[in-house]
Amino acid sequence: MITDNLRSSLLIRGDASHAFRDPAVFYESGLFHLFCTYVETEPSGEIFMYTVQTQSRDLLRWTEPKKLTPRDRSLNFSSPGCVLRHEGSYILCLQTYPRPSGEKYGNADSRIFTMKSADLEHWDDPELIRVKGNCPVGDMGRMIDPYLIYDEKTGLWNCFFKQNGVSRSVSRDLENWDFKGSFSGGENVSVIKKDGLYYMFHSPENGIGVKVSEDLEHWEDTGILLTFGQDRWEWARGRLTAGFVLPFEEEGETLYLMFFHGTGPEDESVIFDAWGSIGVAWNRDLLNWEWK
């Protein structure tokens, strides 16, 4: 099993001037492509956020993070949601998180975008996802943490994002969108289909919650809150959040890998821009999780 050689669930460690947050992972041809938010505090004290990409074949050794987005606090492209294949391109969804005046959190201009690539290496400039249809951009409202998933039954792409709980829009072409409303839920949605059910993993104040649905529209909360080994992980003691689930085919079976980020030992309210680290847990049934 790919996780057998792991000595710890901690994959990528942050430090006092760097944080790794909001992982999204795509696996192809023996290579894990991990995209995440990279928060960098420069020697001047200025803080910038980027979307970066790093790669691994074994979950143990990762390449140097490659910045995919510009150094611009009025944009701060970050929080990649997922990578998918569509019409010969790879598509990555992500957000802006503007903090132009040194704000702690992204301001009201936070929006969601996609980036395209032909090879998972070279990425086009981000394009706005108009999830509110023809609504003027200035009236769309603050929105973050996009996630895209296709529903074969309806032939619709679904975009989930954080606004008034979890919001949902649908599209037939990933360009023209209809807004379908909002429901209760946390941040950083990740959705997996298994045995005819959709499982939604989302992040409340701490930990990762789970909802289930038959149609991507009506969701039932399971009451599950996943925190894995947080009580003994100093690197995640402050907060464990932003779970992304990747189905990984191994020896004819599916292993579900959940990548997440942890902050510690203090809470994110204290150290939001530092000491963010990427971790992993796993299972074969989406219910009984393991970690180290």
N, C-alpha and C positions, 0 to 999 in steps of 0.2 A: 504494500500500500504506500502511496506517495508520502503519507504522513509518518511512516514508520521511522524514518531517519531524523525526524524533528526532535530536537532536545527540549524545545520550548514552543509554546504557541506564539511567542513574540517573533515576528519575522523581520520587521524594520523598525529600528529604535530612533526616536527623536531625541533632541537635546535642548539645551537652554536657549538656542537661537534658531532651531529648526523644528517644525512639527509636520508629521505626515497624517493626513486625515482623509476620510470619505473615500475608501477604496472601491474601485470597480475593476473587474478582472475578465479578460478574454483569453481563452486557451485555443491554440492552433498549432499543429505540426510540432508537438513536443515542447512548446514554449508558452509559459504564462506571461501575459502582458498585463501588468498592473498599472492602472492609472489612479492618481489620487491628488488631493489638495496638498500642496507643498507651501508651508508658511515659513518665510525667511525674515529674520530680524537682522538688518544690516548693521555694521559697526556704528553707524550714525544713530541707531535706534529706530530708524524707519522700518516699517513692516510692509512686506509685499507678499501677495498670494499668487500662486501659479497652479496650473494643471501640469503635472509631470507624468512621465512614463518610465517604468523600469521593468526589466525582464528577468525571468529565472526558468531553469529547466527542472529544478528539484525543490523549490520553495526555501532552500537554504542560502543560496548565493544569488544576490540581486545586482544587476548592473547599476552604474551611477545614474541617478535620476536625470532624465532629459526634460528640460522645460519646453512645453509645447505652446505656451501663451506668453504675451508680452509683460514686461515690467511696467505696470500701470495701475496705481491704486484706485483710479476712477473706474476700473474694470474688474481687476482681481478675478480672472477666470478661474473657476475652482469647482469642487464637488461633482466630479464626473459620475454619471448615474449608471451607464452601461454602454457596451459596444455591441453593435449588431451588423449583420450583413444584409445589404439591400441593393439590388440592381447593380451588382458588381463592385460596390463600394463598402468600405467599413464606415459606420456612422457612430460617433461618440456624442452623447448628450452631456451637457454641463451647464453651469450657471455663471453669471457675474455676481460679484459680492463687493460693490463699491464702498470704499472707506477713504474717500479723498481727503478728508480733514482729520484723519486719525481716529475715526469712530471705531468702537470695539467690534460692532457687528455691521453687516452689510446694510446699506440704507434702502430707501424706498425705490431706488432705481434698479434693484436686483432683478434680473430677468434670466430666462433660460434659452439655451442655444444648442446647435449641433455643429460638429466639425466632421469633415469627410476625408477619407484617405483611400488610396488605391492599394497600399502595401503595409499598412500598420506602422509605417515609419515616417512618412511625409504627410503632413496634415494641412488641409485648406484653412483659410480664415473662418472663424465662427460665424454662423448665420442664426438670426433670431428665430425662435419657434413662436409663431403667432397663435398660441393656444386659446386666445380669446377671440379668434376670428378676425373680423374687420375692426375690432376695438382699437382706437388710437394707442400707440405704444405708451404714451404718458398716462393713460387711464387703465392700464393692465393690472396695476397693483404689484406690490412686492411679491416675487415668486422665486423659489429656490429648489434645489434637489430634484431634478427631473429624472424620470425613468420611463423607458419605452418598451412596450411589449405588443406583439401581434396576436390577434385573436382569430384563429382559422375559421371558427364557426360563423363569425359576423363579417370577416374580411376587413376588419378595422384595426388600425394601429391605435393603441392607447398610450397616452402620456399622463403619468401621474406626477404631481409636483406638490411642494409644500406651499399652501396658501389657504388660510381659513381651515386648518386641519389638512387633510389630503384632498387635493383637487384632481379632476380627471377631464381630459379632452380626448376626442377621437378624430381620426383622419383616415382616408383611403389611400393617400399618396405621400404622407409625411410633410405636406406643404400646406394644405387647406384644412383647418381645424374647426371643430365644433366643441364648445365648452359644455360639459355635462354636469357641473356642480361640484359640491364638496361634501365630505363626511369626516367624522372624527378619526384622528390618527396622528402619528408623530412624523418625524423627519426621515429623510434618506430611505424612501421606499425601495424595496427589491421584491420582485414577484416571480414565483416559480410554479409551473404546472406539473402536477403529479397525480396520476390515477383519476383524471377527470376533474380535479379540484385545483383551484389557484390558491397558493399560499403567499400571503403578503407579510414581509418582515419590515417593520418600521421602528423608529426610535422615539420613545417618549423621553422624559427627563433623564432617565438612566436605564440602561439595558435595552433589549430588543424585544418588541412585542410581536405577536403573530395573529393575523386575521385569515379567514378562509372565505372563498367565494366559488360559485359555479359559473359565473358569467362576467366577472371583472367589474360589475356594477353594484351588486348587493353584497356587502361584506359583514361577516359575523366575527366578533372578537372571541378568541379562544381563552383569554385569561392568562395565557402563557407569558412570562417575562424571563428572557434568557440573559444571564449574567456570567455564565461559565465559571472560570476560576478567579473572578474579580476580587473576591475576598482575600486571596493570597498573592495576587499580582500587583506589586507596587506600581508598575508602569501603567496600570489601568484602574487603580483604586479610586481616582477622582471621578471618572466617568467612563463607561463602556457604551459605544454607540455606533451608528452608521453601518449596520450589517449588510453585506452584499453576498448573495448565495450563487455559487457557480456549480452547475452539474458537471462532474468530471467523470468521463468514461474510463474505467480501469478494469482490465481482465474480464470484460463482458458484463460488468456491473456498474451502477452509477453511485459515485461517492459525491455527497454534497459538501462542498467547502464553503464555509462562511468566513469571509474576510471582514474585519471591522477595525475601528481604531479605539485606542484607549488613551486616557490622559491620567497622569499620576506623578507623585502621590497626591497632589492637591487637585481640587476640582477645577473644571474648565473655567468657572467664574473667576478663578484666581490666575490660571496659567493658560488662557485660551490660545495664545500664539506660540506656545513652546511645549516641549515634552509630549507631543502627540506621536503615538507609535501604532504600527499596523500589526494586528494579530490574526489568528485563524483558529477555527473550530471545525469539526466535521462529523458526518454521520451518513447512514445509508437509507434513512427513512424519514428525514426532516423532523424527527421527534426526539430521538435519543442521542444527544450531542456528546462528543468527546473532545478533550483538549489536553494540553500538557503544561 
